Amino acid sequence: MLLDNDEIERRVEEILTPILERKGYVLVDIEFKGAGRKQILRVFIDRREGGITVNECARVSEELSLVLDVEDFISGPYILEVSSPGLDRVLKKDREINWAIGKNVRVVTIEGEIRGRLIDNLEDRIIVDDTEIEKDKILKIQLNEV
């Protein structure tokens, strides 16, 4: 049975979450893109406190690769990339926004720009410092840790 990209991402998350939890890491995002011979599985991870090193990403990549080879639910060849999310990452999914709570962000809205510490991610709005921003007015949320 051929799985769509969302289902592949969901299954990778199920496999990866316990691996990361044992190591004290968190999952920031998963992206599976492409088709045929040009498929890429990107996994972005971080440490609960502080950043993550290249060596830590490599170890997670090796462990995940072994499990994915056994599970074998991705059809065709693909490239696995495991990396940190970066200091100026654009936050698109709720999982990424939740990971960024407590970090400095730059929010571009239809009314302007707001910079500050992300306090909360609610269903229809986010809170940056003491400002509530409706999600339907947000054009971009970006880490501003640089």
N, C-alpha and C positions, 0 to 999 in steps of 0.2 A: 504494500500500500504506500503510495506516494504522499508524503506529508507536506503541508504548506509551510511557509516560512514562520508564521505565528506559532504553529504547533511544534516546529523544530525548536524555536526559542523557548517555548514552555517546557519541553522535555529536557533541554540543556539546563534550564534553571533548576528543575527538580533534581537533576544529577549533581549539579555544581554547588547548590546551597549547602548541603551537609559538609562537603569538602572545605568550603570557605569558612563555615562556622567553626570547624575543628581548628583551623589555623588562626582564627580571630580576624578574618577578613570579611568584607561585605561586597555583595554584588551591586554594582552601579547600573550596568546595562548589558544587554545582549542584542546583537544585530546579526541576522543571517540574510545575506543578500546575494544576488546573482543567480545564474542558471547554468546548467551544463558543466563545462570545465572551468568556469570562472566564478565559483561559489566561494564566499568568504564568511566564516563564522568569527565575529569579533566579540570578545568578552572584556568588559571593563570592570576592574576590581579595585578596592581600596582597603585600607586598614581602618578600623574603628577610630583610632586616634593616630594622627600623623599620616604620612604618605606611605606608599608601597614601593619597594625596590624592583629593579629589573630582574634580579635573581629570584625574588618571590614570585613574580609573574611567570618566570620560566618554569619554576617548580609546579605551579598550578597548571600551566599549559601541559606539562608532561603527564601529570596525574589525570587531568581531564581527557587528554588525548587517548590514554590507555582505556579509560572507561567508555569513551565514545566508540573506540574500535570494537569493543566487546558488544556494546548495545547495538551498533550498526543500523541506526535508523535514518541516517542522512544518505540519500542516494547520490552516487557519483563522487568524484573527487572534490575536495574543498580545502581551503587554507584556514588554519586555526590561528587566531591572533589573540593573545591575552596581554592587556596593558592597563596602565593607570588611566583614569579619566581625564587628566590634564587640568591645569590651573585655571583655564578660561573656557571650560567646556560649556556648550549650549545644552541646557536641560530641557528635554522634550517630554519624557514620560514621567508619570507620577512616581515611579520607583526612583528615578534620578532626583526629582525634586525632594522626595522624602530623605534621600541620602544627604542632600545639601542643607538640611535644616541645621542651623547653627553656623553656617558658613556665610561669607560675604557674597552678595549677588548684585548683578546689574539687571534691572527689569526694564525693558523697553515696552511702553504701552502706546495706545493710539493717542494718548494725551501727553506723552513725554517720557522721561527716564527717571527711575528711582534706583538709588544705590543704598545698600545697607545689609544688615544681617537678616537672613531668612529665619523667621520665627516659627512659622507653621504652614502646612499645606492642607487646606480644607477642600471639600468637594467642589465648591464654586469660586474659591478665592484663595490667595496666599496672603501671608502677613510678613511684611518686611519692616523691621523695627516696630514702629507703632502705626504703620500705614497698611490698611487692607486694600488689596488690589483684586478686582474681579478678573477671573481667568479669561472671560470672553473679550477683555480689553488688552490682554497681553499679546504682544507680537513676538517677544523673545525673552527668555530668562537665561542668564549666563553667569557662571561662577566669576567672581571678581577677586580672586585670591592673589593676583600678581602684584 
